[in-house]
Amino acid sequence: MAQYTTTKMDRPEPGLVKWSPNPGRDSFLHVNLQHRVVQLYQPTGLAQPGKFDFEKSSKYDEIPPLTTYDWSPAHSGLVAIGTASGAVDLINIHNDSSSHAELPIRISRTCQAVAFNTGTLLAVGLERVRNDQCLKVFDVNRFTTLESGTPWSSIEGSTNPIHGLEASVSISSTKFFEDSPQTLVAGIKNQGIRIYDLRDPQGSVINYQTRCNNNLAIDYADPNYFASSSLDKPGLVIWDRRSTSRPSSSPLYLDAVDMDDLPWGAALNVERAIDVKDSNFQDRGSLVRSLRFCRDHRGLIAVLSRTGQLKVLDTKKEYIAPSMQSSASPEILETRRSYDLDMDYAREDRKDDKIVSFDWVTLDSPALIPRIIVLRANGAFDILEKPSYTSKYAYKMVPWQAPYRGLEEGSSYHGIMQFEASQYSEVMGPHNIDKAFRDVPLFGSKKESVRAVIQQALLSPQPNIDLVGDFEASDAPLPELFTQGPNIADKLRGLRKYSKEILKPPTHPNDQIQRASTIEELDQSYTDLSVKGDGLPSNRELHERLLTSTMDTKGFPKEAQAVLDHTMLLRSKEKYLFDYVANRELVSDDPWLRDLWDWISGAAEATSDEGMVSQGIDLSYLGVYYIWTNNLGLQGKLRLADGVKFPDASTWERCLQEINKRSKQPKYDGVNTRKPLHRQAALRICGWGRSPHTDFSDYAKMLPSERNSSWHTMATAHALFIGEYDKAVQILKRASTEYPELLFVSLALQLISQGGNRSDQVQLDFDEAVASKTDPYLRAISSFIATNNWENIANQESLPLRERTYIALRYFDDGQLTSWLEKELAKAIDTGDIEGIVLTGITDHLVDIFAKYIEKFHDVQTATLVLSVCAPRYIHDYRCHTWRNAYRAYLQRHRAFLQRTKFEVESTKQSKRRGVPTIKPPSRQIALRCVYCDAEFELSKMVTTTAATTSTNTNTNTITTNTTAGATSTPSTTTGPGTGKPPQLVLPNPLMAANINAGVSCPNCGRHLPRCVVCLEVVGVPRSDRPEASPDPRVRAAARFPTFCLKCEHVLHLDHARLWFARHGECPVPECRCRCNFRANPELGYK
């Protein structure tokens, strides 16, 4: 039965569709409202989205304009049609127009609902009128028993209602219960819902007060539940017909009604079942068009809105403890999940595809995916499937993301888990069944047996291929540098090359030149910073481009994603820890990280043997900014020896003078300054970890095909920065033999060096646009030749920060230098530029830099390792503690226990201040627990406890417990009078103290270790048969270990257990029938 309001605007013009209400018939009905035709169709094959096979079976023309209709489940051709005039027409769609009759209605008014039961009864719901019943029940048996060819009009006048109910009310909807054909539910407009038992002569009625009295739908799989909706509300209510009275209801249901505002009689109240937008509902038509319950699955209901939204709600009974369940009490439902079957219903360009009517398809087995037949606005039929419960099985069985513990075995965490043959059919069976029914005819002559398909699917073997495919992944082979690379650095270099050439190829020929520096040329060293493009990016931007090239794993094959997702884990297994020289090689794919560890290595070398300690002040790992501003950090007192006050300016001068003298630093020869010692120390900090030998070794490692002039321009620029013009000219001259274009630069530089100071001469024009097309060092040389202005070079962000800092220290006056350092520090903190370590050192400001760096690139590993050098030794910041714990948890999740332990041990050593570690040792990970009193204790505490208890004196008030002979002695407690001290343990047996110290007895309850049920000796103590003296090593090893049965809890020595269960299957204890050694799976080959 379907109900629709009489307004033309709310009526679905293409018509209505209904699947056969008889589960034994495979057919569906289409009522064409435009042509006033009823057509019957038979499905003939496939019934799946995009493919629905059917054929027309019969047709009935010239039906009256209808307001409602229903199809008899007992008689396949009998259809009742309600009209606006109040007439109810009966037609037989298998015959011609002679099979038509009109049921008599005494007072003409709109028919709003009709419903067949599973027999011959027809209920008719009418609009309100005075002095007449509005709910009438007819018996149409006479129409179904007429001989073929006999016109129905001959008996239509003698068919009167057998029941007349509800005078002067408006019936909005009605339905018969299938399990009780004489029970009828009807919706009373503006009043509620009523249930009638037509067999009851007293006419008793169950009444539920509600305004949700339209679109009644009964759950075929559980007829206790039925649903209804309101005209002006987007929700629905599911009712439980067992709600008859409060005494018969359970306390849980009454609480839901009284406390949760659940309407009486309701099992579930969904206030918003469909999406409502004011723009989509501008008239006063009903929001919910129809409700339908699935016949094959309990609690599965579909809701169709007037805008074409079709939503499925999957409901289930709320859990109730078995002791509180009652079959006569109503139960509460809950929504397990909801689905939108057509996501494009709101698109303006798909108005012709809007769903206007639907019904559930009745299938042969609940194992099949529930599906719905829909009628669209263009008149087409379609099949929609509810997402299968098993559709997510495969995805839930794929780890997808770290942590993944199969990495060592070479398996992929993007593939389905592998199961044993006996487990595969059970675990993957539902998924295989859904897959087996794809493209299988469900109707017609080619229909296959559901049972046979299911059995065949359950026997399907486990596939050897990977079932999970990444459609966005490139199928291009990975580079040899990745597949053959021995370490993670080579693999990352190969992936960046793969990203550049395969995943993000240049779309324009000019882009090829511009992108060259961002990935491939940045993988070697600073000598490869050449950028050929329209603009020269900053050094930080180049680093960010390098890191972001592999941050998004989209498009990479599974093998590459496994490496990118586990970079930190793979580096930790390559001993990425506190060996700074080794760390430099482990991160050789990233020149900026390599330079970071270079600086830390130089700082550690300078710090060794208290090389940065003077006047009781520890300047270890401080950066240029901290040295220049006389800053020891937020926790500066930790850097001072005992009794040393915070240093003033003169103390800083003496401290730096001593350190510079000790390190044999060259005399400062730069610009005039009031702080020459500060500049001398800061220049040394800029050079930590860097030397011409290091740069040349990087250049020598490069393949000849990858070398360019950048290394020579870098060496020339370094010579210029320290004022060695002749050396710079010589470098360019030697390089000009291989790179002739550098010859003109050497000649220009030679002229400048011979001219001396050009501050009084006219500066040359310097074309920024042209210079920006060269490498940063050549640009700096060109700028110096043209302008002799060191400020331009210091502000050239394409140069590394430590080199720009070196220039500022040599050529800026004191005020200009302070402003420049503050500006660059703020910029490094704001952008997360790890090059800022030369300014901050490993101090509080470096924590700020790493906070932004981690936010951008998630490299908590490097941040933790770097900061562990000085935190918490000199730095107290909760972020350091958080990152440390996060890294430890990361290694723990990946079961990298050895790496986590090494990190904890080495970081504890790094935290030593004056020889004492500042990191608290980790809590013990192994504890003893008594199985009798469940107390946890340590051996060190046991010794203290027993010592205290054995030394009790006569002034102690003792609370003792008398024991009989043979009973287990129980320790008691003592408390000193008026002391307020906690109770102490008193041992009734003096020998128990020795047992406690030996770990044989529990210090809390006094119970000793259990006895072996074979030899009856206490386990854990020396045995009388002295198995440790046996010549057989297996006997000696087994004698020390007890074995416990987890079922009966009896204990045996391991060697006794082997001897006993070699001949017996049951426990050695008399009266115990436990099969301790039962082997559930002998095929596993127990040893």
N, C-alpha and C positions, 0 to 999 in steps of 0.2 A: 504494500500500500504506500502511495506517495501523496503527500499533501503539498499544495502550493496556494499562496494567496491569490485572490481573484484579480488583483491589479495586473493589467497587461504589461506594465513595465517590469514587473518582477517575474514574469513567466519566461522560461527558456524557450525561445522561438524554434530552434531545430527540433525539439521534442524531448522525450523521456526514454530512458533505457532501464530495463529490469531483467536480472537473471532469474531463471526458473526457481520458484520457491520450493519446488520438489527436488530434493537432492538426487533422486533417481533419474532425472531428465536433464540432458545437456542441451539447453536452448536458452535464448534470450529474446525479449520483447522490445520492440521499438515503437513508440507512439509518436507519430509525426504530427505536430501541432499545426504546421503550416498547411499541409494537404489533408489533414484530418483522416489519417490512415494509420491502421495498426498492422505491423508486420512482424512475423515470427521468423527467427533465424536459427540455424543449426551450426555450431562450430564444427569444423571438419579437419582440423590439423593442429598447427602451431598456435599457441596463445602466449606470446611473449612481447615485450616492448619492441615496436617497429615491425612486428610480423604477427598478423592475426588472420587466420583462415576461417572463413565462414561462408554460408550460402543461405539464400532465402528459402523458407519452408512454406509459408502461407501468408495471405494478405487479406485484410478486411477493410473495405472502403466506406467512406461516408459515415464516420462516427460523429456524434454531436460534439460541440465545443465543451471541453471538459474542465473541471476544477480539481478533480482527483480521480484516481483509478486504483484497481488492485487486480491481481492475477491469482486464480484459484490454484492451490497446491495439489488438490485432489483431482481436478479435471483440467487437462492440459490446455483446452481451448477456451475455457470459461473466463471472461474478463468482465469486471464491473466498472462502469464509468459513471461518475457523479458530475452533474452539470450545475450551472449557476441558477437554473430555474427550479431546482429541487428534484428533478427527475433522476432516477437511477436506472441506467440502461444496462442490460445483460446481453453480451454478444458471444458468439462462438466463432473464433477466428479461423476454425477449420472449415466452416460452412459459409454459405452465401448470406445475403441480408435477411433471409427468412428466419435465421437463427438469431432473432433479436426480440427482446421483450423489455417492457418498462414497468418497474415496480411501482405500486401505488403509494403516493405520499399525500396525506389528507390535506395539508396546508402547504402551499407552494412556498419554498424558500431555498436558499443556497445549500447545496450538499457539500460539506467541507471534508468528509472523511468516509472511506469505505474500507472494509477489511474482511477477508475470508479466513475461516479457520481451516484446520486440516480435514474437515468433513464437508458438510453442505451448508453451514451457517454463514450468513453475510451480515455484518454489522454496518449500519449507515449512521453517520454523524451529521446532524443538520444544524443550521443556524437557529438562534433563539427565536421563539414565537410563543405567544401566550396560548394557553389551553391546549397544548399538544406536547407529547413527548418528543425530545430531540435526539434520542438515541434509540434506534429501532433495529431489531434483529429479525432477519428473514431466513426461512429455510428454502433453499433453491434446489432441493433434491428433485422436484418434479421436472425442472428444466433439463436436468442431466439424464433423466431416464426416458425422455421422449424418443420415439423411433425416428430414424433418419428420414428427413423430408417433411416431418410434421412441423408446421409453423408454431413458433413459441407464442405468438400473439393470441393463440386460442385459449391459453391458460393464464395469461398475465393478469387478468382481472380478478382471478380467484386466489392470487398469492398475497396474503396479508401478513403483517409482522406477527411473529410468535411472542416477541417480548417488546415492551415499550418502556423505556427508562428515561429519567431525568427530564422533567417538564420545565419549561421556561429557562433553559440554559443554552449556551452555545457550545457545541462539541467541536473542538478544534482538531482532534486527532484520536485515533482508536486502533487497537491491535488485539489479536487473540494470542494467548500463550500456546505454543506448540505441544508442550508436555501436558497441558490441561486444556483441551479444546473448548470446554465450557466456561473458561475463565477469560474475562475480557478486561482490558485496561483502556481508559478513555481520558483524554485531556479536556478539562472544563475551562473555557476561556475566563481569565481573570479570577479563577477560584482555586484550581488545583488539579490533582490527578486522582482518579478513583478506580478501584479494582472491584469488579462484580463477578460473583459466582452464579451463573445462570441456573444452576441446579438447586440453589438455596431458595426454598419457598418463602423465607422470611425477608429475602432481599437485602441481606447484610452487605455492607460496603466498607472497604478500606480506603481511607481518605488521606491524601498528603497535600498540605497547603503549599502552593508554589505558583509562581507566574511562568515557570518553564513547563508549559503544557502543550507544546507543538513538536512535530517531527518525532513521535514516539517510535522507538526501535528496541526490539527485544534481542538479548544475547541468545543465539540459537544453541551455543555450546554450554551455557549455564543460564537457564530461563529464570533463575531467581533475580537476575539483573535486567533492567531495561533503562533506556536513556531518553531524555527529552531536552528540548531547548526552548528559548524564548524568541519572540519576534525582534525585540529591540536590544538584545544582549548578545555579545560574541561568545558566550560560554555555553556549557552544557552541564547537566546533572545526570549521574547514573544512580538509579534507585535500587533498593533491595526489597522485594515484595514480602520478605519475612518480617519486616518491621510492622508488627501488628499492635504491640503494646509494650510498655516499659517493663513490666515484670518478666516478659520473655526475652528481654534484651540483656546482653552481657554488660558488665560494668565498664569495659573498655569502650563499647559503643555509646553508652550513655555519657561517658566523659567527653567523647568527641562531639556529641550533640550539645552538651551543656557548656563546655569550655571552649571549643573550637568553632562555634557558630555553624556547625554542620546542620542543614535542614533535617527535620525528623523524617526518617524513611530513606534518606540519601546515603549512598555508600561512597560517592566521590563528587566533589563540586569543583568543576574547572571553570574559573571565572573568565578566562580568555583562551578559548580553544582555537580561534582564528585571529589573524592580524586585521586590525581595523584602522583605516585611515579616513579622515573626514572627506578627503577629495574623492574617495572611491564610493562613498555612501552619501550621496546628496539628496536622495529621495527617502521615502518612509517605508520602503520595502523591508522584508525580513533580512537579517544579517546572515543567519544560518539557513541554507537552502534545504539540506537534508542530512540525516544521520543514517548510518548503516553499520550493523555488526557483522563480522566475518563468521561464516557458518563453520569453518574448519578449525578456528583457533579461539579459545576462550579469552574474553576481555579485549579483543582487537576491534576497535571502532574507528570509522572514517567519518570525517566532517567536511562538507562542501559549503563554501561561502558563496555569496552572490557574485563576488569578483572572480570566481574560478579557482580559488585556493582550495586544494584538496589535501587535508592533513589527516594523518593516521596517528591515533593514540594507542599505545600498548599499555594496558593496565594489568595489574596483578593484585592479589589479596595481600593486605598488610599482615606481616608475620604476627602470629599469636601463639604463645606457649601452649603446648598440647594440654596442659592441665587447666587452661582457661577457655578452651574451645567449647562451643556449644552449637549443635546442628540446627537448633531452632532460633538462634539469635542472628540478627543481621550482622554482616561483616563489612569492614572498611576496605576500600580499594585505594591503590596509589598508582600514579602514572610512572611506568618504568622508563618509557622513552617516547618521543614523538618524531614524526617524519613528515616532511613536505614532499609529496610525490611529483609535483610539477613546479619547479622553481621559477619558471618564466611566466607565471600567471599574471604578474603585474606589469609586464612589458607592453608598451603602447603599440609596438609593431607586431604583436602576436594576438590581437583581439580575436582574429578568426580561429585561433587554436585554443581559445578559452574553454575550460570544461564547464558544461552546463548540466550534466547529469551523470550518475555513476551507479554501480552496484558491484558487490563482491562476486567473483567467479567461484562457483562451487567445484572443488577438486576432489579427486578420488582418495587422497591421502594427506594428512597434516604434515607429512614430510616434505611436501612441495612448498615452494615459496608462495605465500599468499599474493594474489594478484587481483586487480580491479579492472572491469571494463568501463570505459568512459566514452561519453558522447561529447564531441567538441562542437564549438559554435558553427563550424563549417559543415556539420553533418557527418563527419568521419568518426568511425569507431577506432578505439585504440586500447591497448592493454598496458597497464602500469603495474610494476611489482613493488611491493614493500621491500625495503632493504633487508636482506637476509640476516638472520642472527649469526650465520656463519661467514658472512661477507668480511668480517673483521678478524676471523680466526687467523688467517695467514699473517695479518699485520701485527696481531698480538703475539704471534710466535716469532717475530723478527725483533731482535734487540734494538735495531735502528741506531742507537747512540751509545756512547760510552757511559758507564764502564762495560767493557766486553772482555771476557776471559778466554776467548778462543783465538786471540791474536797470535799467541806463540805457536799455535798449531797451523797457522796460515789460513784458517777459515774466515769467512766474511760475516760480519755482524749485520749485513744487509740481506742475508739469505734466511730461509726458513730453517728452524732448528731441525736437526737430524734425530730421528727416533729409531728405536729397534723395530724389527718387522712386526712383532706382536703388538706394539704400541701404536704403530702408524695408523692402522685401520680404525682404532678406537679414538685416537685424538683427531685425526684428519677426516674421519668418516663423514661427519655432517657437511664439511666443505666439499668433499668429493661427490656427495650426493647432489648438492646444488649444481655442481659443475656438470654432472652426468645428465641432468635434465635440460641442459641448454640444447636447443634445436631438436628436442624430442617431441613428437606430436602427442598432445594430451587428449585429443578428441578425434572422432571420425574413425574410418576403417583402418587407418594406419596407426591407430593408437597403440602404444606399447604398454606392457604390463609394468605397473609401478613397482611391484614387489621384485620383479626380475631386474629392473634397472638399479634398484637400491642394493640388491645382493651383489650385483656385478661391481657396483661402485665400492662396496665395502671390501671386495677382494682385490682391488687395484693395488699394484705394488708401489712402493715408494720410488718416485722418479729420481734419476741420477743427475738430472740437470737442475740448474738454479731456477726456481719458480718465480723469483722476484726480480723483475727487470726495472731498470731506471731508464725511462723513455727520454729523459733530458740529458742523459750521459752521452758523451761523444764515443763513437766506435773507432776512432783513430787510435792506433797503437801508442802506448806510452813510450817516451824516449828511453834510449839505452842508459842514459845517465840515471834515470829512476830505477829501472829494472835491475841494472848491474851495480848501482851505487852501493858502496859498502857501509855508508853511514847515512844518518838522517839529513845531514847538510847537503850531500850530493843529491839525495832524493828531492829535497825541496827545490834545489836549483833546477832539476829536471822538470818539476811540476810548474815552476814559473815560466820556463821556456815553453812548456806545453800549453799553458794558459795564454801566452802571448801569440803563439803560432796557430793554435787550433781553436781554442775557445773564444778568443777575442781578437780575431785577425783584423788588421787595419782595413777600413772601408775605402780609404783614399790613398793614392801613392805617397802623398806628402806625410800622411800619418805614420807610415812605416819608419821614417827617419825620426819622428818625434817620439815614438814609443820605444825606440831602441834602448834608451837609457833607463826606462822605467823598470825593466825586468831583466833582460839578458845582460846588459852591460853593467848593471848594478850588483851583480853576483860576485864580483871579483874583489875590488878594493876601491879606495878613494881615487885611484888613478883612472877609474872608468866613469867619472862623473860627466863625461862629455854629453852634451845635449844639443841636438840639432833640431831646432824648431823655431816657432815664432816667439817663444818666451822662455826665460831661464828660470825654472822652478827653484825654490829654496831647497837647501840640503834636507830639511825636515820633511818637506813635501815629497822628495824623492824616497825617503825612508817609508813614508806612509803608503806611497804607491807600491813599493816593494811588498809590504806586509798585506795590503788589501788585495793583491793579485791572487792570493791563495786563501783569503778568509772565507769567501763564498765558495763552497764546494760544489755548487750547481754546475753540472756539465762534466765534472770529473768522473772517470770510471770508479768502480767500487774499490779497486786496489789503491787508487790515489786517495780516495776519501778516507780509507782506513789509516793512512799515514797522516793526513792532515788533521784528523780528529784525535790522533794520539801522539802529536808532536812532543808534548811535554813528557809523556810516558817513555817514548823512545829515547829522548835526550837523557832522561834520568837513568835508563839502562845503559847508556853509553858513558855513565859516570859524570854527568853534568852536575857538578857539586861545588867544591871550594878549591879545586886546583885551577887557578886562574889562567895559567898557560894552556892547560888542556881545554878549558872552556872556550878559549879563543878559537881553537880548531873545531870544536863541536858546533859552534855557531858561525862557521866560516861562510855560510850562505847569506848571512846578514852582515854587511860591513859595519853597520852602526853598532850592533851588539858586539861585534869583534873589537871595535874600538873602545866600547865600554869596558870590556874585560881587560883590554890593554891598559887603560887608565888605572883600573883597580889593581892590576898586577904591579904597575909602577908604584902605586900608593902603598901596597903591602911591602914591596921591597924597601921603600923609604922608611916604613914604620918599623921594620925589623931591627932588633937590638936597640929598641927605644930611640930610633933615629929621629923621631918627631917629638921627643919629650925633652923639655928644658925648663929650668926654674920651677920644677914641679907641675908644669903645664903640659898636657898631652894634646898635641895638634894633629894626631893621626886622622887621616882620611878627611881633612877639611878641604873645602874648595877655595877658589880664588876670591869669591865674594866674602866668605867668612874671614879669610886672612886679611883682606883689605879693610874690612870694617871692624876688626878686633872682636869678632863674635865667636863664642864657644858653643852656641846653640842653646835651645830651651833648657836643657839639662846640663848646663856648663859646669856645675859643681862636680859632676861625675868625671870630668877631665882633670880635676885638680887633685893633687896629692893631699894627704891628711895634713891639716894645719896651714895649707896654702890659701891665701885670699884671692879673690877675683883680681886678675891682673889689670893694672892701669896702662896708659900709653907707654910709659917708660919701661914697664915690665915686658910688654909686648916687644918693644925694640930689642931689649937684651935677649929675650927668648929667641926671636928670629935671627938675631946676629949669631948666636951660638949654633943654631941649627944650620944656618947657611955656611958657617965656617966649617962645621963638622962634615957637611955634604960636599965641600969644596966647590961651591957654586962660583961661576965667573962673576967678576965685578959688574954691577949694573952700569950700562953706558947709554941709557936711553934719554928721554926728555927730562928736563929739570923737575924735581919732585921733592916733597917734604918727607916722603916715605920710601926711600930707596931700598931699605931692607924688606919692606912689604912687597915691593915690586920684584925684588930678586927672588923671594920665596914663591911668589905667585907665578913668575915665569917658569920656575922649576916645576910647579904643579901642572902647568899647561903641557909640559913635555913628558909627563909620566907615561911610561909604556910606549913611547914613540921614539924612533931613531931612524936615521937614514938606512941602516942595515935592515931594519924591519920592512920599510917600504920597498927596498930593492928586492928582498926575498919574495915579497908578494908579486912583484913584477916578474921575477925569474920563474915563478911557478905557472905563469900564464902561458897558454899556447901561443906560438908565434903568430897564428892567424888572428888571435884576439888582442894582440898588442896594438897600441896606437901612441900618439904623441902626448897623451895626457900625463903619463908618468914623468916625462921630461919637463913639461910645463909646471908640474907640481914641485919637482925638485928645484926648479929655477925660482918659483915663487917662495919656497921655504928659505932659499938663500937670500932673496930680497928682504924677507920679513926680518931677518936678523942683521941686515945691513951689509952682507957680503956680496957686493956688486960684481966683483971680478969673478967670483965663483959662479954666480948666476950666468955671466956671459960665457964662461967656459962650458957650462952644461949645455947651453943652447948651441954653441958651436959644434960640440960633439954630436948633438942630436940632429943637426942640420944635414949631416951626411945621409941619414936615413929619412929624415923629413925635411926636405928643402924649404918648405914654407916657413920654418923656424929661423932661417938664416936672416931674414929681414928683421925679425924681432930681436935677434941678438945684436944686429948692427945698431938698431935704435936704442937698445938698452946700453950698448957700449958708449954711444954718444952722450947719453944722460949721465952715465957714471963718470965720464971725463969732464963733464960740465960742472960737477959739484952740486952745490945747493942751488936749485932753480926757483927759490921762493920769490926772488925779485924779478923773474922773467915772466913773460906773457905765457899763460897756459894755452895748450893746444886744444882744438875741438875734439871732443870725445863722443862718438856716435853710439848711444846706448843701444839702438836697434841692431846695429851691426855687431857690437860686442856680445850681445845676448845670444847670438847664434854660435858662439864658440864655447869651449869648455870653461868652467869657472876660474881656473888658474890662469889661463891665457887672458881671460877678461880682466883679472886683477892686474896682470902684468901690463896689459894695454892701458888700463886706467892709471897706473903709476907713471907710465911713460908720458901719457898725455897731460895729466893734471898734477902729479906729485902730491896727491891728496890722500893721506892714509885714512881719513875718516870715511871716504867713499868705499875703500876696500874693507874697513872694519864693519860697515853696514851692508856689505854684499852678502846676503843670506844664502847664496848658493855655495859659499865656502863653509867648511866645518866650523862649528862654534869655537872649538879650542884654538884654532888658528886665528880666528877673528879676535878672540880674547887676548892672544899673544900680541897681536898688532896694537890693540888698545892699551895694553900694559906698557908697550915700548914708546908709543907716539902720542898718547893722550895726556893732557895735564890732569892734576888731581881731581878737580871739580868735574871735568868732562868725563873722566874715567868712572867716578862714582855714579854719575847719572846714567852712563852707558851700561854699567853692570846691573844697576837696578832695573833698567828697562829690559835687558835681555833675560834677567832672572824671572821677571813677571811674565814675559812671553813664553819662556820654557815651561813654567808652571801651568799657564793657561792652555798650552797646546800639548802638554805631555811629552816634550822633547827630551829624550834620555841623554842627548848631548849636553844637557844642562848640568850633568854631574861634574863637569870641570869648574862650574861656578859654585855649586852647592857642596860638592863632596858627598860623602855618605852621612847626611845630616837630616834635620827635620824637613827642610825644603825639598830634599830628594823624595821624601815620602809623598809630598804633594804632587811632584812630577809623576811618580809612579801611579798615583791614584788615577790621574787622567790617562796615563799610558795603558793601564789595565782596563779602564773603561772602554778604550778604543780597540785594543787588540787582545785582551783577555790573557795576556802572558803573565799570570801570577807566579809562575815558576821563576823567571828571571828576577822579578821584583823581590821575591822572598829570599833568593840566594844572595842578591846584592845587599839587601837591607840586613840580612842576618849577620853581616860582618860587623855592624855597629849597633844592632838592636837585639836585645835591650841593654847592651853594654853602655852606649852613650845616648840612645834614643828611647824614649818612652812614649809610644804612640799606639793606640788600640788598633789602628789599621795594620800595623806590622804584625801584631798578634793574630789578627783575623786572617791575614793572608797566609801566615805560617800554618795556622790550623787548617785553612782551606787546602793548602798544598799537601799537608799530611793526610787529610781525608781523601784527597784525590789519589794519592799513592795507595792508600788503604783500600779504596774502592776497587782499584785495579789489581789488588792482591800483590802489589809490588812491595812485599814486606821487607825484603832485604834493602831495597832502595830507601824505604821510609826509615828503617832503623839507622842506616848510614847517615841519612840527612839529620836525624835527631842527634846522633852522637857527634857528628862534625859541627853542627850548628851550636851544640852545647859547648864544644871547645872554643868556637869563635866568640862565644859570649863571655869568656873569662875576662874579668877585670881585676888586676893585681893578683892573678892566679886563681881566683875564685869564680866559678861559673855563675852567671846571673840568670840563667834559665833553670827553672825548677825541674828536677828529674821527673820523668813520666811516672804516673802511678803504676803500681805493680799490675801485671797482666795475668798472673797465676795466683790463685788463692785456695786455701784449704777450707772445706766446708763440712761440718759434721752432719751426717744424714739423720741423726736422731734429734738434735735440738736446732738444726739449721743455722748454727752459729759459724761465722767466718773469722778466721784468726791467722796470725803469722807466728812463726817460730820465735822471732825476737820478742814479741809481746808475751808469748808463753813463758819464756825464761823470766821476764820481769814479774809476771803474775805469780808464778810459783815461788819465786824468791820472796815476794812480799807476803804470801800466805803462810810460808813455813816459818817466818820470823815473827808471828803474832805473839804478844806477851800476855801476861795474866791480867792486865788492865782492860782486856778486850772482852766485851760482852759477846758470847758465842751463841749462835742459834744452830742447834744440831738436830739431826734426824736419826732416830733409832732405826736400826736395821736388824733383821733376823739373820740367823746363820744361813749362808748360801745365797743371800740376796745381794744384788748389785749395790755397792756402796755409792751413795750420792753425795757430792760435796755440798757444804753449806756455806752461808755467808756470815761475815762478821762486820760489826760497825763500832768504831771507837765512841765512847760516851761523850756526847756534846761536841764532837769534833766536826760533824757535818761532812765527813769524808765519805766517799762512795763505798758501798759494801765490798769486802774482800773475800776471796775464796778460801774456805777452810776444808782441808782434805782429811777425811776420816782415816784414810789408809796412807801411811807415810811413804809407801812404795809408789803411790800414784804420781807424786811429783817427778819421779824419775821417768815414769811412763809419759807424762806430759812433755817433759823436756826432750824425750826421744821421739815425740810425735806419734806415740801409740795411742794415747788417751786424749779425749777432748778436754781442754781446760775449762770449758763452760759447764758441761753436764757430767764429765767424768767417764763416759762410756769409752771403752777401748775399741780398737779395730775389730771387725768380725773375725770369726774363726773359719778355717777351711772345713767344709762339711765332709771331707774325706779323712784328713788326719786330725781334725778337731784342734789344731794349733792356731794361735792368733797369727793372722797374716801381717807382714811388715816387720816381724821380729825374727831373729835367728831360729832356725829349725833344728830339732833334735837329730834328724837324720843327716844333717850337714851336706845338702846337695851341692853347696859351693865347692866342695872338695872333689866332686865327681870329675873323672877324666873327660867326660863328654861335654863339649862346650855348649851344646844345646840344652842340656840339663842344667848347667850352671846358670845360663841366661834365663831359662823359664822359671827357675825356682824363685826369682826375685819379683815376679809379677803376679798379682792376683787377678782373677777374672770374675766378673760379676754377670749374673743373669739378669737382664733388665725386666724380666717378667716375674720371676719368683724371688728375685733379690738375694739368692744364695751365692756364697763366695767360695771359690776354690783356688788353690795354687795352680798356676798355669800347667806345670808338669803333671799334677794330679788330674787336672781336667782332661788333658790329652789322653792319659792312660784310661780314665773312666769312660769317656765318650768314644773311645776306639771300640768298646765292646757293648756299650749301653746307649740308649736313646733318651732315657728319662733322668731326672735329677737324682743325685745320690741320697738325698734326704728321704727317709721313710715317710710315707703318707703324702709325699709331694709327687704329683703326676705331671709336673711341668716337663715338656720336651725342650730342654734348654738348648740342645744342639740341633734343633730342627732346621733343615735346609730347604727353604721354600723354592729355590731355583737351582737345582743341581747342575743345570746346564752351564752355570757360570764358572764351574770348575773350582770349587772351594779347596783350599789347601790347609 
